[in-house]
Structures are given as structure tokens and as C-alpha cells.
Amino acid sequence: MTNNTIETILKRYSCRDFTGRLPADEDLRLIAKAAVAAPSGSNRQLWRVIVVKNRRLISDMEGEGLRMLAAMPDKTMYERIMSRGGKLFYNAPCMMVIPLAKAVPPGAELFDCGIIAENIALAAASLGIDNVICGLTVFCFAGDRRDEFNNRLGFPPGYEIGLSVLLGFAQTPGKPHEPDTAKISFIE
Ligand SMILES: Cc1cc2nc3c(=O)[nH]c(=O)nc-3n(C[C@H](O)[C@H](O)[C@H](O)COP(=O)(O)O)c2cc1C
């Protein structure tokens, strides 16, 4: 037995090679609506969803993120990106940026952030739009261009980057990872 929701969950995979073709505005609106339908602790909704189609802004952020990663004492992450083609955003034509306000106690907003990101990923996958959640986006905000990007993205005061989800269409469609059912146990 299955259904469309389970099928979407099982077919989602992280795309790291986009063609650059933009999804339709209508689909982006639907995905953004699915995003803000996400549950959050006490329904506090300490997030925003910013749909970025501005290639210049995406490219400026990517350049800064790579620069910050290259400057890290531990080069593991930077080298991994370089070995995958040197792209942080994989030529994605669109990103949904999720800035967050701090919860009390601080840190609780991160659960909500992961959930809204997954809503975006699943809504996109259900519409045939390839995507990848991109935690490395935080590096674009790790240096002295943070305020510039906060402004260009229109973050409300007090909001800081959480995650982004890159959206578009794959050059070569990928495959979902094999779910590891050995991680599941039942206690009766
Ligand atoms: C919170 C979070 C952050 C992630 N950040 C990145 C990222 O910055 N770059 C990237 O290529 N993939 C990123 N991913 C994707 C994971 O690497 C991916 O989900 C994992 O390897 C499993 O592969 P799958 O999504 O194809 O099943 C992130 C995933 C999550 C949940």
C-alpha cells in the first residue's frame, strides 16, 4: 500500500546539478505556501521564506560562501565542494532562503527550520522540481558581507540565516538513497 505523499517522500533526492531553467512562478508560489504551512513549536513560526530568482544575488552569495569556506582552517568541506565541481549552489536558478528569529530558549527555532525546509523539498519533489537543502548557505553570511546580504534579501530585523533550499531542474536526474530500514525498531 502506498499513496502520493509516501511516493513523493521516497522519490525525493538531493540534486547537485541544475540546468538553470526556472520553475514556473505558479509552482514556486505553491511550494512557498506549502512551506509556511509547516508545523512549528507553539505555532511560533519564527521563520520567513524568501524566494530568490535574482541570479546576480545567488551568484554573489555563492562567491562569498566559497571565499569563506576557503578561508576556514579545516579545508575538508571546501575540498569536497571543489571535488564536486566547485559550486556551492550547483547552478540552481532559484533558492528559497529561510531566515530565522531566535526562539526562547535559543536553538529551538532550528527544529522548525528543518521542518520548513523539508516541506519545501517535498512540495517541490511532488511537482517534479528538483532540489537540495543547502546548509552551507550559512557561510555566505559568515563574513563581512552578512549585512549586505541580509539587506538584499530583506531579512526582517533580528532574523539570521537558517537554511536555503535550491530549486530547479536536474541536468541528469538522480536517485533517492536506499532507506535503511535496519534503523527502525518496534516495541510491542
Ligand atoms: C540540514 C541539511 C543541510 C544540508 N546541506 C547541504 C549542503 O549545504 N550542500 C549539499 O550539497 N547538500 C546538503 N544537504 C543534503 C544532504 O547532503 C543529503 O540530504 C544527504 O546526503 C542524503 O541524500 P539525499 O537527500 O539525496 O537523500 C543538506 C541536508 C540537510 C538535511
Ligand as a Chemical Component Dictionary entry (heavy atoms), coordinates in Angstrom:
data_LIG
# 
_chem_comp.id                   LIG 
_chem_comp.type                 NON-POLYMER 
_chem_comp.pdbx_formal_charge   0 
_chem_comp.three_letter_code    LIG 
# 
loop_
_chem_comp_atom.comp_id 
_chem_comp_atom.atom_id 
_chem_comp_atom.alt_atom_id 
_chem_comp_atom.type_symbol 
_chem_comp_atom.charge 
_chem_comp_atom.model_Cartn_x 
_chem_comp_atom.model_Cartn_y 
_chem_comp_atom.model_Cartn_z 
_chem_comp_atom.pdbx_ordinal 
LIG C1  C1  C 0 20.059 20.330 7.180  1  
LIG C2  C2  C 0 20.648 19.862 5.880  2  
LIG C3  C3  C 0 21.658 20.584 5.297  3  
LIG C4  C4  C 0 22.194 20.182 4.060  4  
LIG N1  N1  N 0 23.150 20.953 3.467  5  
LIG C5  C5  C 0 23.639 20.607 2.260  6  
LIG C6  C6  C 0 24.562 21.446 1.584  7  
LIG O1  O1  O 0 24.954 22.506 2.052  8  
LIG N2  N2  N 0 25.006 21.055 0.371  9  
LIG C7  C7  C 0 24.575 19.893 -0.215 10 
LIG O2  O2  O 0 25.013 19.592 -1.328 11 
LIG N3  N3  N 0 23.697 19.073 0.397  12 
LIG C8  C8  C 0 23.210 19.405 1.610  13 
LIG N4  N4  N 0 22.267 18.623 2.221  14 
LIG C9  C9  C 0 21.791 17.412 1.550  15 
LIG C10 C10 C 0 22.343 16.137 2.201  16 
LIG O3  O3  O 0 23.706 16.004 1.909  17 
LIG C11 C11 C 0 21.527 14.949 1.681  18 
LIG O4  O4  O 0 20.202 15.078 2.135  19 
LIG C12 C12 C 0 22.086 13.615 2.117  20 
LIG O5  O5  O 0 23.352 13.382 1.566  21 
LIG C13 C13 C 0 21.154 12.453 1.722  22 
LIG O6  O6  O 0 20.960 12.446 0.329  23 
LIG P1  P1  P 0 19.507 12.602 -0.311 24 
LIG O7  O7  O 0 18.964 13.949 0.095  25 
LIG O8  O8  O 0 19.735 12.517 -1.794 26 
LIG O9  O9  O 0 18.665 11.516 0.220  27 
LIG C14 C14 C 0 21.723 19.002 3.445  28 
LIG C15 C15 C 0 20.689 18.281 4.041  29 
LIG C16 C16 C 0 20.152 18.705 5.233  30 
LIG C17 C17 C 0 19.004 17.912 5.834  31 
# 
loop_
_chem_comp_bond.comp_id 
_chem_comp_bond.atom_id_1 
_chem_comp_bond.atom_id_2 
_chem_comp_bond.value_order 
_chem_comp_bond.pdbx_ordinal 
LIG C1  C2  SING 1  
LIG C2  C3  SING 2  
LIG C2  C16 DOUB 3  
LIG C3  C4  DOUB 4  
LIG C4  N1  SING 5  
LIG C4  C14 SING 6  
LIG N1  C5  DOUB 7  
LIG C5  C6  SING 8  
LIG C5  C8  SING 9  
LIG C6  O1  DOUB 10 
LIG C6  N2  SING 11 
LIG N2  C7  SING 12 
LIG C7  O2  DOUB 13 
LIG C7  N3  SING 14 
LIG N3  C8  DOUB 15 
LIG C8  N4  SING 16 
LIG N4  C9  SING 17 
LIG N4  C14 SING 18 
LIG C9  C10 SING 19 
LIG C10 O3  SING 20 
LIG C10 C11 SING 21 
LIG C11 O4  SING 22 
LIG C11 C12 SING 23 
LIG C12 O5  SING 24 
LIG C12 C13 SING 25 
LIG C13 O6  SING 26 
LIG O6  P1  SING 27 
LIG P1  O7  DOUB 28 
LIG P1  O8  SING 29 
LIG P1  O9  SING 30 
LIG C14 C15 DOUB 31 
LIG C15 C16 SING 32 
LIG C16 C17 SING 33 
# 
